[in-house]
C-alpha cells in the first residue's frame, strides 16, 4: 500500500511551486510561437559577456526575492552561453552559464547557475562581496 504524501514535504513543494511555478507548470510559460531560431540567426546582437568574464547578478529588488542572503547576489565566471527565447521578456537573448565563486552566497549548495544577459553585470571586487 502506498504511503500518504507527508504534509511537511507537501508544504515544501508548495513553497517551491510558489517560487518556481512557471518551471513546474509549462502551461504558464509564454513560449515563442515557433521553436525555430530567429530568422536573422546567427546575425543577432553580439553577446555582452565572454568566456572568463567575472559577473554578478544585478540586484533588481523583488526580481531576486529568492536570494536568501539579504542584499548579497551571486557572482562567478562565465563558462558557457547559449541563445534562447526568454519567457519573461518574450524575446530572444543570450543566457550564460556561470561557475560560482567559492565565496558566492549560493556556492554552499550549487557550483554553477544560468542567468539571462539582462540579469548580469560585470563584478568589481567590492560590489560582488
C-alpha positions in Angstrom: 0.0 0.0 0.0 1.3 3.4 -0.9 2.4 5.8 1.9 0.4 9.0 2.2 2.3 12.1 1.0 3.9 13.7 4.1 2.4 17.1 5.0 5.8 18.6 5.6 7.0 17.6 2.2 3.8 18.8 0.6 4.3 22.3 2.3 7.9 22.4 0.9 6.7 21.6 -2.6 4.0 24.3 -2.2 6.7 26.8 -1.4 8.8 25.7 -4.4 5.8 25.9 -6.7 5.1 29.4 -5.5 8.7 30.5 -6.2 9.2 28.5 -9.4 5.7 27.5 -10.5 6.4 28.6 -14.1 9.1 25.9 -14.3 6.8 23.2 -12.9 3.7 24.2 -14.9 4.6 24.6 -18.6 1.1 25.9 -19.2 2.0 29.2 -17.5 5.0 29.8 -19.8 4.8 32.3 -22.6 6.7 30.4 -25.2 7.8 31.6 -28.6 5.1 31.0 -31.2 7.7 28.9 -33.0 10.6 26.7 -32.0 12.7 28.0 -34.8 15.7 30.3 -34.2 15.1 33.9 -35.2 15.3 34.4 -39.0 18.4 36.6 -38.6 20.3 34.0 -36.6 23.3 33.9 -36.3 23.4 37.6 -37.2 22.0 38.6 -33.9 23.3 41.1 -31.3 26.7 40.1 -30.1 26.9 38.8 -26.5 27.9 41.4 -24.0 30.0 39.0 -21.9 32.6 36.5 -22.9 34.2 33.3 -21.5 36.2 34.1 -18.4 34.4 37.3 -17.6 33.7 37.8 -13.9 30.0 38.7 -13.4 27.4 39.1 -10.7 23.6 39.1 -10.7 22.1 42.6 -10.8 20.1 43.3 -7.6 16.7 44.1 -9.0 14.7 44.3 -5.8 12.0 41.7 -5.9 13.5 40.0 -9.0 16.0 38.4 -6.7 13.5 37.7 -3.9 14.6 34.0 -4.0 18.1 35.0 -2.7 18.2 34.2 1.0 21.3 36.4 1.6 19.8 39.8 2.2 21.2 42.1 -0.4 24.0 39.8 -1.5 23.9 38.4 -5.0 25.9 35.5 -6.5 28.9 36.0 -8.7 31.3 33.9 -10.8 33.0 33.3 -14.1 31.3 32.8 -17.5 32.0 29.2 -18.7 29.3 29.0 -21.4 26.4 30.7 -23.1 23.5 30.0 -25.4 20.9 32.0 -27.4 17.4 31.2 -26.3 13.8 32.6 -26.0 13.2 34.4 -22.7 9.7 33.7 -21.4 9.8 36.7 -19.0 10.6 39.3 -21.7 9.1 37.5 -24.8 12.2 37.8 -26.9 15.4 36.0 -27.8 18.6 36.8 -25.8 21.9 35.4 -24.5 21.8 33.2 -21.4 25.1 32.5 -19.6 26.4 29.5 -17.6 28.2 30.9 -14.6 30.7 28.9 -12.4 30.1 30.4 -9.0 33.0 31.8 -7.0 33.6 29.7 -3.8 32.7 32.8 -1.8 29.5 33.4 -3.6 26.4 33.0 -1.3 24.9 30.1 -3.2 28.2 28.2 -3.6 27.4 26.2 -0.5 24.8 24.2 -2.4 25.4 24.8 -6.1 28.5 25.2 -8.2 27.0 26.6 -11.4 23.9 28.5 -12.4 22.4 30.2 -15.5 21.3 33.7 -16.0 19.9 35.9 -18.7 22.1 38.7 -20.0 19.9 41.5 -18.6 20.2 39.9 -15.1 24.0 40.1 -15.1 26.7 42.9 -14.8 30.4 42.9 -14.5 31.6 42.2 -11.0 34.1 44.5 -9.4 35.8 43.4 -6.2 33.8 45.4 -3.8 30.3 45.2 -5.4 30.4 41.4 -5.6 31.1 40.8 -2.0 
